[in-house]
Amino acid sequence: MLAEHSGGTVSDSTRELLGKAAELAGGLGGTAQVAVLGPADLAGQLGGAATVLWMDHPALAGYVPQAYEVALAHLLAERSPRLLLLSNATVGLDLGAALAVLWDAPMAAYATRLAVEDGVPVATCQVLGGKALAEVELPGDRGIATVVAGSFPASPPGTGTAPEVVAVPPPPGLDGVATRLRRVIEPEAGDVDITAADVLVSVGRGIGSKDDIEIVAELADALGAALSASRPVTDNGWLPKTRQVGKSGLKVKPRAYLAFGISGAPEHLEGMRDAELIIACNTDASAPIFDVAHYGTTADLFDLVPALTERLNG
Ligand SMILES: Cc1cc2nc3c(=O)[nH]c(=O)nc-3n(C[C@H](O)[C@H](O)[C@H](O)COP(=O)(O)OP(=O)(O)OC[C@H]3O[C@@H](n4cnc5c(N)ncnc54)[C@H](O)[C@@H]3O)c2cc1C
């Protein structure tokens, strides 16, 4: 598997893959090996893996897809793993298909479950934007799976036996990588992390305008909740992109998710369907959000939201 990291810390998705990689490796009669690209010393955060394959080179100083492709293609040719695990997020989606071609391997994308059955890796994958699932096998001697965030429990940092670190000399191809990372532009600081919120009040296009977001923000305040949104709301600039839930936003798993004026498109559901409690308000009784909601109402949000806020504040 590939360790994704930034600022010297491995990503949550990498910690989610660690335990699963060890389990699958056991089932396949091998060991879990983690590729670490770049200067960071991450071995202490990758307990549970047997080996860290560490490669450093100036082209790997930051994430550059072409450089990562060259480095990983080299490691795959040299090590011939049975299965490569990547996150199904920006990095994994960039690299998975390219490596499947370079390494001539089958790939299962959007995997939410992985197991070894009769010696063969089997992946359960989301298809049609998460409306259906497909179970696929990766027979033969190699395969790639990209795993949806939140599918497996994350290993807490610093747990498990420290892996052996093997320094792998970089291949000459890295000298010819045409793209160099100049700088990383961090998102605006100070905004709320909606993935860490216990309760989310989420607003969709049904709110109609930026000015009316305020009524939902007041309800969120009254509940001590964070405010999140569907994509049209962030696309319109009514809330920052950091508040977007869904396929091209953030995956959230709060204790309670209150959806106001959100239809429940598959791309939105992908980001919130694992919330413990979902409450939806939508004037259209046939809106698909009601298929995942535990409680729902067809009240008009412009009647319900101020009344709720008043009750909570009163
Ligand atoms: C590749 C791709 C990625 C995407 N990624 C995301 C993503 O990350 N997140 C995301 O959310 N979407 C995403 N989308 C967009 C997604 O397909 C939907 O278009 C979007 O989720 C719809 O947002 P919505 O529910 O707010 O709007 P709509 O579908 O327009 O729904 C608005 C709802 O509000 C209800 N409503 C209207 N007035 C009221 C009222 N007064 N009171 C109560 N209810 C009312 C309506 O009945 C309607 O159901 C993506 C699409 C693609 C193709």
PDBQT file of the ligand as one rigid body, heavy atoms in Angstrom, charges set to zero:
ROOT
HETATM    1  C1  LIG A 401     -19.158  14.075 -10.167  1.00  0.00    +0.000 C 
HETATM    2  C2  LIG A 401     -20.185  14.730  -9.272  1.00  0.00    +0.000 A 
HETATM    3  C3  LIG A 401     -19.841  14.985  -7.972  1.00  0.00    +0.000 A 
HETATM    4  C4  LIG A 401     -20.794  15.562  -7.113  1.00  0.00    +0.000 A 
HETATM    5  N1  LIG A 401     -20.440  15.788  -5.822  1.00  0.00    +0.000 NA
HETATM    6  C5  LIG A 401     -21.383  16.240  -4.960  1.00  0.00    +0.000 A 
HETATM    7  C6  LIG A 401     -21.092  16.413  -3.581  1.00  0.00    +0.000 A 
HETATM    8  O1  LIG A 401     -19.953  16.197  -3.107  1.00  0.00    +0.000 OA
HETATM    9  N2  LIG A 401     -22.071  16.851  -2.758  1.00  0.00    +0.000 N 
HETATM   10  C7  LIG A 401     -23.341  17.130  -3.215  1.00  0.00    +0.000 A 
HETATM   11  O2  LIG A 401     -24.198  17.523  -2.409  1.00  0.00    +0.000 OA
HETATM   12  N3  LIG A 401     -23.626  17.005  -4.533  1.00  0.00    +0.000 NA
HETATM   13  C8  LIG A 401     -22.690  16.583  -5.403  1.00  0.00    +0.000 A 
HETATM   14  N4  LIG A 401     -22.994  16.488  -6.726  1.00  0.00    +0.000 N 
HETATM   15  C9  LIG A 401     -24.267  17.079  -7.196  1.00  0.00    +0.000 C 
HETATM   16  C10 LIG A 401     -25.468  16.148  -7.002  1.00  0.00    +0.000 C 
HETATM   17  O3  LIG A 401     -25.635  15.339  -8.146  1.00  0.00    +0.000 OA
HETATM   18  C11 LIG A 401     -26.755  16.983  -6.827  1.00  0.00    +0.000 C 
HETATM   19  O4  LIG A 401     -26.903  17.837  -7.935  1.00  0.00    +0.000 OA
HETATM   20  C12 LIG A 401     -26.756  17.816  -5.558  1.00  0.00    +0.000 C 
HETATM   21  O5  LIG A 401     -26.441  17.021  -4.431  1.00  0.00    +0.000 OA
HETATM   22  C13 LIG A 401     -28.135  18.426  -5.359  1.00  0.00    +0.000 C 
HETATM   23  O6  LIG A 401     -28.075  19.293  -4.260  1.00  0.00    +0.000 OA
HETATM   24  P1  LIG A 401     -29.402  19.671  -3.468  1.00  0.00    +0.000 P 
HETATM   25  O7  LIG A 401     -30.037  18.437  -2.927  1.00  0.00    +0.000 OA
HETATM   26  O8  LIG A 401     -29.055  20.761  -2.524  1.00  0.00    +0.000 OA
HETATM   27  O9  LIG A 401     -30.293  20.333  -4.608  1.00  0.00    +0.000 OA
HETATM   28  P2  LIG A 401     -31.589  19.797  -5.350  1.00  0.00    +0.000 P 
HETATM   29  O10 LIG A 401     -31.382  18.448  -5.911  1.00  0.00    +0.000 OA
HETATM   30  O11 LIG A 401     -32.000  20.894  -6.286  1.00  0.00    +0.000 OA
HETATM   31  O12 LIG A 401     -32.657  19.643  -4.187  1.00  0.00    +0.000 OA
HETATM   32  C14 LIG A 401     -33.233  20.715  -3.502  1.00  0.00    +0.000 C 
HETATM   33  C15 LIG A 401     -34.354  20.119  -2.671  1.00  0.00    +0.000 C 
HETATM   34  O13 LIG A 401     -34.909  21.123  -1.838  1.00  0.00    +0.000 OA
HETATM   35  C16 LIG A 401     -36.282  20.845  -1.690  1.00  0.00    +0.000 C 
HETATM   36  N5  LIG A 401     -36.920  22.109  -1.306  1.00  0.00    +0.000 N 
HETATM   37  C17 LIG A 401     -37.130  23.210  -2.082  1.00  0.00    +0.000 A 
HETATM   38  N6  LIG A 401     -37.699  24.195  -1.356  1.00  0.00    +0.000 NA
HETATM   39  C18 LIG A 401     -37.870  23.695  -0.103  1.00  0.00    +0.000 A 
HETATM   40  C19 LIG A 401     -38.414  24.246   1.084  1.00  0.00    +0.000 A 
HETATM   41  N7  LIG A 401     -38.886  25.502   1.122  1.00  0.00    +0.000 N 
HETATM   42  N8  LIG A 401     -38.436  23.475   2.195  1.00  0.00    +0.000 NA
HETATM   43  C20 LIG A 401     -37.968  22.201   2.178  1.00  0.00    +0.000 A 
HETATM   44  N9  LIG A 401     -37.449  21.632   1.054  1.00  0.00    +0.000 NA
HETATM   45  C21 LIG A 401     -37.393  22.380  -0.062  1.00  0.00    +0.000 A 
HETATM   46  C22 LIG A 401     -36.721  20.342  -3.044  1.00  0.00    +0.000 C 
HETATM   47  O14 LIG A 401     -37.888  19.530  -2.942  1.00  0.00    +0.000 OA
HETATM   48  C23 LIG A 401     -35.494  19.542  -3.485  1.00  0.00    +0.000 C 
HETATM   49  O15 LIG A 401     -35.630  18.151  -3.194  1.00  0.00    +0.000 OA
HETATM   50  C24 LIG A 401     -22.066  15.914  -7.593  1.00  0.00    +0.000 A 
HETATM   51  C25 LIG A 401     -22.402  15.651  -8.925  1.00  0.00    +0.000 A 
HETATM   52  C26 LIG A 401     -21.475  15.060  -9.758  1.00  0.00    +0.000 A 
HETATM   53  C27 LIG A 401     -21.863  14.773 -11.177  1.00  0.00    +0.000 C 
ENDROOT
TORSDOF 0
